[in-house]
């Protein structure tokens, strides 16, 4: 086996738009689930709103990329309000049902041929990166070292994504240290007690849903920068991946989701390269290369179960702090 190639490809995932996009989604979900106790199972829907809001704003309305990004973030606010207004006065189970259903309804709407001119149906949307590429300030050439090699085209979306991730983490860090954040964590632990103190629990939940939704939508935008928007990406398994990342890093932490995203994608790339290599080397003769590649999802699932059982607070979590909804 070519261990050098396997390790290089795994290490390259540490700095990539995919890792950054999932880290943004995990930070947003951390606000929902880890800080406010909102069981949002519609992460894929928020990311789809970000990605398609960005792409449609450019292709249909001719917006420049930065205005398209702002439009997509505003669309995520509207999406959060539509989900939150009828459900946030209820208990968390109802929010989970509504959000996972809304994400699937949104995906099916993107697939329908009725809106083919706008959404591209099953083919998705592409060819909208022109204004983004034109705004690239980097001189032509190669950048990076070792497994982290970029040219000016591939590095530009990484820089934009890293800036968005840094700003999002700093914003969440500042808010969670404020009185607003302390009220939010109080709602997570016992919303009846917070309500008894005269706080408007519904308003705080709605603010958290909007804030986290905007950050998740930013992840959807980063995921589609310089590429395309496809409805096949925004499926329920994406939501489960982001939950895995959040639980891995620490649901009630600020920087845990970022670390969780890095570890998750390094493992994904490592296993996706290692398992087929083991088949080719004759170590797994009873499998095909494709079957071996799918084993990584089983291993990730088993790892998640073990994590929940033995380390529910995550890698960066505080063992004394509750990280799950009661």
N, C-alpha and C positions, 0 to 999 in steps of 0.2 A: 504493500500500500504506500501511496505517496503522502506520508504524514505532513510534509512541508506544505503541500498544496492544500490539504484539509485544514491545517492550522491557520494558514494565511487567509483562506476564504472565510473561516470563522472569525478571525480577528478583524477582517475588513467590515464586518457587520456592526462593529462598535460605533463607527462613524458613517452613518448612512441615513438617507431620508426616511427609509422604512422604520428604523429604530427611533428616530426623532419623532416621527408621526405617531407611533404607538406610545412613546413617552408622553407626548402632549395629551393623547387620549386618556392615558392612565392618570396623569395629573388632574385632568378634569373629572374623571371618575372618582379620584381620591377625594375631591371636594364633595361629590354627591354621596358616596358610600362611606368613606372613611371619616369624614368630618361631620356631615349632616345626617348620616344614617339613611339616606335615600337609596332604595334598591332599584337603581336604574338599569334595566336590562335592554335598553335601546341605544347602546353606544354606537352600533353600526349605523343607526338612523341619523344620529347627530353628525357622524363622519361623512355620511352620504350627503347630508344637507350642505356641509362645508365644501365638499369636492364638487358637487353638481351646481351649487350656487355660484361657485367660482367659475366653473367652465361655461355655464349658461350665460352668465353676465358678460363674458368675453365674446362668445360665439353669437349669441342672439342680440345682445344690446350694444356690443362693440366697446365695452368699458376697458380702460387700461387695467393691468393686472392688480395694481394696488387698490383701485376702486372696486374691482370685482371681489377682492378678498374681503373688503369691508362690507360689501353687499352680502356675501356669504355668511359673515359673522352676524349681521343683522337678521338674516333668515333663520339662523340658529336660535336667536332670541325669540322670534315668533314661534318657532317649533317648540321651544321650551314652554312658552306661555300656553300654547294649545294643549300640551300634555299636562301641564301642572295645574291649571285652573280647575279642571273637573276632578283631579285625583289627590292633590296634596292635602286636602282636609281628611282624607281617609288614611288607613294604615298602609304600611309599606308594601304589603302583598299586592294591593290593587295597583300601585304605581309600577311594580314589576310586570304585571299582566298587561297594563296599558302600553308601557314603553316597548316591550318586546313585540307586541302586536303592531304598534305604530311603525316600528322600524321595518317590519315585514311588509306592511301595507305600502310604505314608501318605496321599498325595493320593487314590489310588483308594479307600482305606478311607473317607475323608471323603465320597467321591462315592456310595458304595454305599447302596442304600435300606435295607439291613439295620439300619443305625444312624441312620435318618432322624430318629427322635425326639430323638436326642442331637446329631447333627452337622448336621442340616438337609439332608443330601445335596447335590444340585446347587444348591439354593437358598441354601445357607449359613446362617449364624446372624445375627440382627439383633435389635434391641430390648433390648440388654443394657447400654446406657450410662446407665441411670437413676441408679444409685448414684454413678457417676463424675460425672455432671452435678450431682447434689445436693451433692457435696462441693466444688463450685466456689466459692472464696472471693472471686472477682472481682466487684466491683459491676457492675450492668448499665450498658452503655454501649459506645462505640466506642473502640478503641485503635489506636495506630500512626500511620504517616504514609506518604505517597507510595504505592508499590505494596504496602506492608506494612500492610494494613488488616485489623483483626480486631474481632469483638465478644467479649463475655465468654465465649460458648460455644466459639468457634473458637480463642480464645487459650489457654484452659485446657489442652487437650491438647498444645499447642506448648510451654507452660511445663513440663509434666510430662516431655515427651520431652527437652527441653533439659537438665533436671536429671539425668535418667538418662544422657544422653550425656556430660555433664560428669563425673559420678561414674565412669562406665565408663572414660573416657579417663584420668582421674587414677589410677584403680586400675591400669590397664595400664601407665601411665607409671612408677608406683612399683614394680610388680612387675618390670618389665623392667630397672630399675636395680639390682635386688637380686641376690644370688647365684643365686636361683632362675631369674631371667631370663637370667643369663649361661649357666647350664647348658642352658637351653632353646635358646638360640642355638647353643651348642656341638653339641647334638643335631641341629639343622638342618644344620650344616655337615658333621659327621662323627659319627654316633651310635656307631660302633664305637670311636672314640677315647674318647668319653665313657664308654662301657660299660667300657672298659679301665681307667678311673680309678676304677671301683667304684661308679658311679652307677646307680641303677635307672631305666634309660631308659624302660621301660614305664610306670612310675609317673608320671614327668614328662610323658610324652605324654598319659596319661589325664587328669592335672590340667589340661593345656593344652586338651584337647578339651572337658572339662567347663566350664572358665572361658569359653572362646570360645563354646561352645554356649549358655551362659546369657546372654551379651551379645547374641548373635544372636536368641535368643528374646525378649529385651527389645525388640529392634527389631520383632519380630512383634506384640508387645503394643501398642507405640506406633502401629504402622501401622493397628491396628484400633480405637484409642481414638475413641469418638464416631462410629464408622461401623459396618461389618458385617464378618463373617468369611466369605470366599468361597473355595472350593477352586480356582477358576479363577485366583486370584492366585498361588498357591504352585506354580508350574510351573518347569520346568528353566531357562527363560529368566531367571527371577528370579535364580537362582544365577549365571548368566553376567553379569548386570548388576552384581551385587555384586563379582564378580571384576574386571570392568572398572573399577569404582570403586577397588578396592584397588590395582590395577596403575597406575591413573592417578595416585593420590596418592602411592604408594610402599608396597610390600608390607611392608617391614621397618621402617616408621616408625610412630610413635604417632599423630601428628596428620594424617598423609597421607590416611588413609581419610575423615576428616571433610572435608578440602579436596576430595578426589576426588568425594565425594557431592554437594557443592555445585556443582562444575563440571559433573558429569555431568547433573544435573537441570536446571541452567540451559540447557545445550546441548539437552537433550531438549525442554524447553518452547519454546526459541527455534526449533528446527527444526520442531517440530510446528505452530507458528504461521506460520513463514516459508514453508515449502514449499507449503501450500494457497494462501497469499497470492500466491505466484509464479504458480500456476496461474490464479487469478482475474485476475491482471494480464496474462495472455497470454504470460508468459515461458516457461512450460512447457506449451505447447498440446497436447502429445502425451500428457499425463497427466490423470487425474481428481484431484480434491482428496484422495480417500482414498488413491489410489496414491502421490501426492506425500507424504502424511503418513507412509507406510511407508518412504519413502526414508531417513528419519532413522536407521533401524536399520542400513541398509547403510552409511551414513556413519559411524555409531558403530563398526561392525565394522571398516571400513577404518582408522579412527583408532586402534583398539586394536592392529591389526597393525603399524601404523607406530610406535606407542608401544613395543611389545615389541621391535621391531627397533632403533630409534634411541635410546630412553630406557627401558631395562628396569628401571631403578631407580625410575622414577616421578618426579613433580615434586619431591617433598620428599626423595627417597631420596639416600643417599650413594653416589656412583659407585664408591667403594672397597669397599663392603659388598655381599656376595652377597645378592640378594633372591629368588632362585628355588631350588627344590629341585634338588639335584644328581642 
